[in-house]
Amino acid sequence: MLDGAWRDQYCVLAWEGLGHLGTSEVGEVLERLVRRMERHLRRSGQLRTIDDGGEGDGEGDPEGNLAASAVFGQAPPAGPQWVSRLAPLEPQALAYAKPLCASLDGFTLHAATRAGALDSGGREALLRYVLRPPVAQERVEQRPDGLVRITLKKAYNDGTIAVDMDPLSLLCRLATSVPPPRFHTVKYAGVLAPASRWRSRLAPASPAKAAGTDHTAARP
């Protein structure tokens, strides 16, 4: 996300930076995103609430049902799961845990971390956060009863410190986080989009183009 905008000034791209971001602005962005996601999921039939019948009948798109169950903590179609003292998700009001951090209906938007162009340590921390696995290996334990226990990093408000589920349910939950082949998980918009006429003027050239190296191999 760019903290500003580019504009063409006399055939030269000029950068216009924005002011400091406010906590209330983070909440407004989160609320708008959550409502848009809810409308999209409802139109596609993938959103089920407790009032709509709980876990549902399992009909429709199997992959969509699996993804919906993984998001809402419901039992996936492939098998049951056992949850210790875990209450179902319920609508929650917009709240601010700390500056530039907002939460709404189970969604959280954290805008307090910033990695500048010259902040190598900040960029490394951001990449480590993005590339972290969905489940830490040291928190997964095979139980004698055949279930898999996942110890939570932070206890829930109701006191839940771990979640137990059968191996098949765990594999189903992990499968939903694996993107399909050749599916782009990161999409760029605006001047960073591939079709933008300004992208070539903003994006740095590859090392090969910058050095003017010709990698064409001669055939005998």
N, C-alpha and C positions, 0 to 999 in steps of 0.2 A: 504494500500500500504506500503510495507516494504522499508525503506531507506537503503537497503543493500541486502546481500545474505548470505545464510548459506552454509557451506561446511563441509564435513566429514573429520576430522583430527584425525587419530589414534583412531577411534571408538567414537570420541567425536565431537559433532556439534560445530563448531566455527563460530562466526558471523563476517562478513566483512562489515563494514559500508561504505556508500558512502560519497563523499564530498558534499559541499553545492550545492544546485540546482540553476541553472541559469534561468533567465527570458526567454532567447531565447530557452532554452530546453523545457520550458513549452509550448511555442508557437509551437515548432516542434511536441510535443506530441499531442496538440490540432488539428493541421492541419492534422496529420495522422489519428486521430480518426474520424474527420469530413468526410474526404474523404472515409474512410472505411464504415461509416454509410450511406453515400450517395449511394455508390455502392450497399450495401445490400438492401436499400429501393427501389432503381430502379429495381433491379433484382426481388424483390417480388411484384412490381407494386404498392407500397404504397406511392411513392413519386411523387407528381404532382407540377409543377411549373407554373408560370403565362404563360410561352410560351407553355406549354403542354395543355392549355385549361382551366386554372383557377381552378374552383371548381370541374370540372369533371362531369360525367353523373351519378355518384352514383352506377355504376355497379361494380361487383366483390364481394370481401369479405366484408360484412357489418361492421364487427368489425375492419377490416383493414382500410376501408374508414373513419370510425369514428375516429380512432386513428390518421390518417393522417390529418384530418380536425382540430383536436384539436391541433396538433403541429403547423400547418401553419396558424392558425387563420381564417380558412374558415368556412362557414356555414355548420354545421353538417347535415347529411341526415334526422335527426329527426325534424328539424324545422329551421326557420330563426333566425338570430340574428342581433342586431343593435350595431354598433360600432361607437363611436364618434371620428372623426378625427384620425382614426387609419390606417396608411399606411400599405400596404402589405409588407411582408418580402422580402428583396432583398439581393443579394449576397454582402457581405462586406469584405473588406480586413482585413488581420491579424493586430490586434491592441493590444496595451498594455496600460491598464488604470492605473496600478500601478505595482510595482515589484511583480513578480511571479504570475501575473494575465493576461491572454490572452483571446481575444474574436475573433471569426471568424464566419461569416454567421449566426449570431444569437446564437451561442454556446459560452459558457464561461467556462474557466477552471481556478479555483482558487486554488493555491498551497501555499498560504502564511500562512495557519493555520496548526499548528502541535501540536499533543497531544502525549507527551512522556509517557513512562511506569509509571513514578512517578508523572505525572501531572494530578491529579484528577480533578482539575477545567477545564483543557483543554478537558479531556474526557467527562465531563458532558456537556460542551458547544457543543462539536461535536455531542453527542447523541441528544441533544435538537434540533440541526439543522436538523439532519436526520429525526427525528420523528415529525417534525412540520407538520401541516395539509396543504393541497394544497391551501386553502383559509381561511384567518383569519375571524372569525365570526364577529368581530367588523367592518370589511370593506364591509360586505354584507348588502344591504338595499333593501327592497321591495318598489317599486315605485307605486304611485297611478295609473299609466297607465298599471299596470300588469307586467312590466318588472322588472328585478333584476339588480341593479347597484352594481358593484364591484369597489370600490375606490382603485386606485393603490397606493402602498407605495411610489413609485417614479415616477414622470411624465416622459412620453416618450419625445424623442427629438422634436417631432412635437407638443408638448403641451398637449397631451392627459393625463387627470388625472383620468378618470373613464371609464369603459366599461359597456354598457347596453345590456342585452340579455334576451330572454324569459326564463321562468323557465325550460322548456323542454330541451333547448339547454344547459343550465347550468348543468342539471343532466347528459346529454350525455357527457359533458366534464369531469365531476367528475367520471363517470363510467369508463372512459379509464384509470384512475389512480388506479383502484382497481384490483389487480392481481387475476387470476383464483385460484380456490381452489387447495391447495397442490402445488403451484408454488413458487419456490425459487426465491426471488427477489435479493438475494445476493449470488453470486457465487465466490468461492475461486479458485485460480490457484496456480501452483507451489508447494512449500512445504506446503502451507495451504490447498491444495485440499484434499478432503476426501480420494482419492486413493493414496495419497503420502505415501511412506514408512517412511518418516520422521515426518509425522504429529503427531504421538503418542509420539514422542520424543520432540516435540516443544510445543504442546498444553498442558496446565496445566490439571492435573487430576481433576475429579469432587470431590466435598467435600465428597461424600459417599465413593469413592474409596480411597481417601487420608486418611480417618479415619478408613478404613477397616470395615465399618458397613455393616451388612447383613440385607437387607430389606425384606427378604423372610418371608412371613407371614405363621404361622403354622395353619393348618386347624384342627378343632376339630374332 
